[in-house]
Amino acid sequence: MDKIFINDLQIETTIGIYEWEKRIKQIVSIDIVMDADIAKASQSDKIADTLDYKAVSKKVINFVENSKVELVEVLVEKIAKIIIDEFEVPRVKVTVKKPGAIRGSKEVGISIERTQKD
């Protein structure tokens, strides 16, 4: 299976368990790797024959900007579900990173892989 990816998609959102985090916007960085069969598109040169990563990124941006969750675990699962359900991706790997969440660390985060069967 071929892979289509989006790396370091930075989005402002409300996320966190502390009261002060619930009142501010923070940046999360998202990496997405999606299984896709690009064979038809490689012959036709038509966007309709492949997974449109711009459409995926717009959907993820809209969702994340408007979400208000406490845990990165919730955010990463919901992103994976949207991609699988709405774009019919058979398998996706989603990583959500929260820069600056721990002093002395560049970022913390969670990486999951999900399939349509999950």
C-alpha contacts under 8 A as a table, 3 or more apart, distances in Angstrom:
res1	aa1	res2	aa2	distance
1	M	35	D	5.98
1	M	36	A	6.17
1	M	37	D	6.07
2	D	35	D	5.68
2	D	36	A	5.20
2	D	37	D	5.54
2	D	38	I	6.59
3	K	33	V	6.31
3	K	34	M	5.47
3	K	35	D	4.75
3	K	36	A	5.75
3	K	37	D	7.96
4	I	33	V	5.79
4	I	34	M	5.19
4	I	35	D	6.45
4	I	36	A	6.60
4	I	51	L	7.76
4	I	53	Y	7.45
5	F	31	D	7.44
5	F	32	I	5.44
5	F	33	V	4.32
5	F	34	M	6.10
5	F	53	Y	7.66
6	I	9	L	6.82
6	I	30	I	7.94
6	I	31	D	5.62
6	I	32	I	5.09
6	I	33	V	6.56
6	I	53	Y	7.37
6	I	57	S	7.75
7	N	30	I	6.60
7	N	31	D	4.42
7	N	32	I	6.40
8	D	29	S	5.20
8	D	30	I	5.24
8	D	31	D	5.42
9	L	29	S	5.37
9	L	30	I	4.91
9	L	31	D	6.46
9	L	57	S	7.92
10	Q	27	I	6.28
10	Q	28	V	5.68
10	Q	29	S	4.49
10	Q	30	I	6.41
11	I	27	I	5.40
11	I	28	V	5.50
11	I	29	S	6.54
11	I	30	I	7.99
11	I	61	I	6.45
11	I	64	V	7.02
11	I	65	E	6.61
12	E	25	K	5.76
12	E	26	Q	5.26
12	E	27	I	4.43
12	E	28	V	6.42
12	E	64	V	7.67
12	E	65	E	5.91
13	T	25	K	4.99
13	T	26	Q	5.43
13	T	27	I	6.33
13	T	28	V	7.25
13	T	64	V	6.18
13	T	65	E	4.86
13	T	66	N	6.96
13	T	67	S	6.83
13	T	68	K	7.16
14	T	21	E	6.96
14	T	22	K	5.99
14	T	23	R	7.37
14	T	24	I	6.20
14	T	25	K	4.85
14	T	26	Q	6.11
14	T	65	E	7.67
14	T	67	S	6.87
14	T	68	K	5.12
14	T	69	V	6.84
15	I	21	E	6.40
15	I	22	K	6.42
15	I	25	K	7.51
15	I	26	Q	6.99
15	I	68	K	5.92
15	I	69	V	5.20
15	I	70	E	5.05
15	I	71	L	6.75
15	I	72	V	7.50
16	G	21	E	5.25
16	G	22	K	6.29
16	G	69	V	6.82
16	G	70	E	4.25
16	G	71	L	6.02
16	G	72	V	7.90
17	I	21	E	6.78
17	I	22	K	7.32
17	I	70	E	4.92
17	I	71	L	6.94
18	Y	21	E	5.25
18	Y	22	K	6.58
19	E	22	K	5.17
19	E	23	R	6.83
20	W	23	R	5.39
20	W	24	I	6.84
21	E	24	I	5.47
21	E	25	K	7.49
21	E	26	Q	7.93
22	K	25	K	7.95
22	K	68	K	7.85
22	K	70	E	7.96
27	I	98	K	6.89
27	I	99	P	7.20
28	V	96	V	6.64
28	V	97	K	5.64
28	V	98	K	4.92
28	V	99	P	6.75
29	S	96	V	5.78
29	S	97	K	5.02
29	S	98	K	6.49
29	S	99	P	7.57
30	I	94	V	7.12
30	I	95	T	5.57
30	I	96	V	4.62
30	I	97	K	6.28
31	D	93	K	7.99
31	D	94	V	5.79
31	D	95	T	5.03
31	D	96	V	6.64
32	I	92	V	7.04
32	I	93	K	5.71
32	I	94	V	4.66
32	I	95	T	6.48
33	V	92	V	5.67
33	V	93	K	5.06
33	V	94	V	6.59
34	M	89	V	6.59
34	M	90	P	7.89
34	M	91	R	6.04
34	M	92	V	4.50
34	M	93	K	6.48
35	D	89	V	6.37
35	D	90	P	6.28
35	D	91	R	5.38
35	D	92	V	6.31
36	A	50	T	7.50
36	A	51	L	6.77
36	A	89	V	6.84
36	A	90	P	7.60
37	D	40	K	7.53
37	D	50	T	7.26
38	I	41	A	5.34
38	I	42	S	6.03
38	I	49	D	7.56
38	I	50	T	5.79
38	I	51	L	7.96
39	A	42	S	5.16
39	A	43	Q	6.65
40	K	43	Q	5.36
40	K	44	S	6.16
40	K	49	D	5.94
40	K	50	T	7.39
41	A	44	S	4.97
41	A	45	D	5.17
41	A	46	K	5.68
41	A	47	I	6.86
41	A	48	A	7.77
41	A	49	D	4.78
41	A	50	T	5.54
42	S	45	D	5.73
44	S	49	D	7.42
45	D	49	D	7.90
46	K	49	D	5.60
46	K	50	T	7.48
47	I	50	T	5.54
47	I	51	L	7.44
47	I	52	D	6.54
48	A	51	L	7.67
48	A	52	D	7.73
51	L	87	F	7.55
52	D	55	A	5.40
52	D	56	V	6.47
53	Y	56	V	4.89
53	Y	57	S	6.05
54	K	57	S	5.09
54	K	58	K	6.14
55	A	58	K	5.16
55	A	59	K	6.22
56	V	59	K	5.23
56	V	60	V	6.20
56	V	83	I	7.01
56	V	87	F	7.56
57	S	60	V	5.07
57	S	61	I	5.94
58	K	61	I	5.11
58	K	62	N	6.10
59	K	62	N	5.27
59	K	63	F	6.18
60	V	63	F	5.13
60	V	64	V	5.99
60	V	79	I	6.63
60	V	82	I	7.96
61	I	64	V	5.28
61	I	65	E	5.91
62	N	65	E	5.37
62	N	66	N	6.31
63	F	66	N	5.41
63	F	67	S	6.04
64	V	67	S	5.11
64	V	75	L	7.68
69	V	72	V	7.65
69	V	74	V	6.95
69	V	75	L	6.88
70	E	74	V	7.73
71	L	74	V	5.48
71	L	75	L	6.77
72	V	75	L	5.04
72	V	76	V	6.08
72	V	96	V	6.94
72	V	109	G	7.08
72	V	110	I	6.99
73	E	76	V	5.44
73	E	77	E	6.33
73	E	110	I	6.86
74	V	77	E	5.36
74	V	78	K	6.21
75	L	78	K	5.27
75	L	79	I	6.20
75	L	96	V	7.82
76	V	79	I	5.24
76	V	80	A	6.30
76	V	94	V	6.46
76	V	95	T	6.84
76	V	96	V	6.05
76	V	110	I	7.25
76	V	111	S	7.58
76	V	112	I	7.37
77	E	80	A	5.22
77	E	81	K	6.23
77	E	112	I	7.72
78	K	81	K	5.07
78	K	82	I	6.21
79	I	82	I	5.22
79	I	83	I	6.35
79	I	94	V	7.46
80	A	83	I	5.28
80	A	84	I	6.21
80	A	92	V	6.55
80	A	93	K	7.39
80	A	94	V	6.28
80	A	113	E	7.94
80	A	114	R	6.75
81	K	84	I	5.20
81	K	85	D	5.86
82	I	85	D	5.26
82	I	86	E	5.59
82	I	87	F	7.61
83	I	86	E	5.56
83	I	87	F	5.37
83	I	88	E	7.07
83	I	89	V	6.46
83	I	92	V	7.55
84	I	87	F	5.73
84	I	88	E	5.05
84	I	89	V	4.68
84	I	90	P	6.51
84	I	91	R	7.10
84	I	92	V	7.13
84	I	115	T	7.18
84	I	116	Q	6.17
85	D	88	E	5.45
85	D	89	V	7.36
85	D	116	Q	7.69
88	E	116	Q	7.88
89	V	92	V	6.82
89	V	115	T	7.85
89	V	116	Q	7.29
90	P	115	T	5.48
90	P	116	Q	5.28
91	R	113	E	7.15
91	R	114	R	5.69
91	R	115	T	4.24
91	R	116	Q	6.52
92	V	113	E	5.60
92	V	114	R	5.49
92	V	115	T	6.42
93	K	111	S	7.01
93	K	112	I	5.58
93	K	113	E	4.22
93	K	114	R	6.49
94	V	111	S	5.61
94	V	112	I	5.50
94	V	113	E	6.44
95	T	109	G	6.99
95	T	110	I	5.57
95	T	111	S	4.06
95	T	112	I	6.46
96	V	109	G	5.39
96	V	110	I	5.55
96	V	111	S	6.51
97	K	107	E	6.11
97	K	108	V	5.45
97	K	109	G	4.07
97	K	110	I	6.62
98	K	101	A	5.91
98	K	107	E	5.43
98	K	108	V	5.40
98	K	109	G	5.82
99	P	106	K	5.81
99	P	107	E	3.96
99	P	108	V	6.41
100	G	103	R	6.44
100	G	104	G	7.99
100	G	105	S	6.50
100	G	106	K	5.73
100	G	107	E	5.39
100	G	108	V	7.68
101	A	105	S	7.56
101	A	107	E	6.29
101	A	108	V	6.49
102	I	105	S	5.51
102	I	106	K	7.78
102	I	107	E	7.13
102	I	108	V	7.28
105	S	108	V	7.30
114	R	118	D	6.27
115	T	118	D	5.41
